[in-house]
């Protein structure tokens, strides 16, 4: 045999089980423990966690944040640029939508006919 038998040993010493590693509790075990201790399980209504978080935020910071508000951090120049870009894009879309496929092909063929022979595909090979 050219290899040593046995399982691989990882760096870092003892495995977790031998070192007393942490075992994760399952939710069912937690429910069983709370039921056994006699403490009734409280089922909070929908959105109560959000309400409590919002109340604590108000109490701590003294102001209320509107979750639906979106701040615009762009400069005036950026806003103007985007407005112009939208307007030009709308015009291009209207122009493209006004032509049919047949008209576009006809226009493209006319453009190709006007080009000089310099743009023609050269013959390659004998003959």
N, C-alpha and C positions, 0 to 999 in steps of 0.2 A: 504494500500500500504506500502511496505517495502523499497521503494526507492524514491529518490527525483527526480522529473521530470525535464525536460529541457535538453538543450544540454550540452555536456562536455566542461569544461573550461580548457585550457592548461596553464601550468606554463609559466611565462614570460610576463604577462600583456596583452595588447591589441592585437587583431589580426592585420595582416599586412595591410588590407584594411583600417581599422579604423586609423591606425598609419601613413597612407600615404605611403604604401609599393611601391616598384619599379615595374613598369609594363614593360615587355620586348617588344621591338618594333619588328614588323614583317618585313621581307625583302621587302614585297610589299609596306608597308608604306614608307620605306626608298627610294625606287625607285620613288614613287610618289612625295616625298618631293624634291628629286634632280631634277626631271623633272619640278616641279612647280617653283623651284628657278631659272631656266634658265641655269643651269650649265649642259653642255652635259656630259653624262655618258661615261667614258673612259673604253673601253674594252681592257685590256692589253693582249698582245699576249701570247701564251704558253711559259712558262719558263721565263718570264720577272722578276718575283719575285725572282727566283733563281739567275738570272744574277745580279740584283741589290744587293742582299745579298752578292754575291761573290765579287762584286766590292767594297762594303763597307768593307768587311773583308780584302781585299788587301790594301785598303787605311788606315785602322786603324792599322792593325798588321804588314804590310809590307811584308807578305809572302802569298803564295798561297797554299791551301791544295788540294790535288788530291782526289776527292771523291771516286775514284775506288781503291785507294791504301789501302791495308790492312797490318798493321804492325804485325809482328810475335814477341810476347813478351815471347816466350818460351826460356828456356836455351838450351845449346848444348846437355846436357844429355837427356833432354825431347825429343829433335828432334831425337837423335839416338834411344831412346827407341821406339818412334812411328814408325821409319823406320823398326826396327827389328820386331815389333808387326805386321806390315803390311805384311812383308815377311813371317812370320810364318803363319799368317792367310791365305795368298794366297796358301801356301803349303797344309794346312788343307782342304781348299776348293777343290783343285785339287784332293787330295786323296779321299775325300768324293764323288766327282763327278765321279771318275773312277769306283767305285763299284756299281753294280746294287742292287736292293732291295733283290733279291733272294740270292745274295752272302752275303749281310749283315746278313740276317736271318740265313743262314747256319753257318756263323762264330759265331754268338751269341749262337746258339744251341750247337756248339762244345765247346764253353767257359763254358756253363752251365753243359755240360756232364763231364767236367774235375773237377768241384767243388766237394768237399767231401760231405758226407751225412749230415754233420753238418749243411749245409746250406739248407737242404730240409725243406719244410713246415711240421711242426708236425701235427699229427692227433689230433683233438680236439673233445671231446665228447665220448659217450659210443660206444663201438664196435670196 
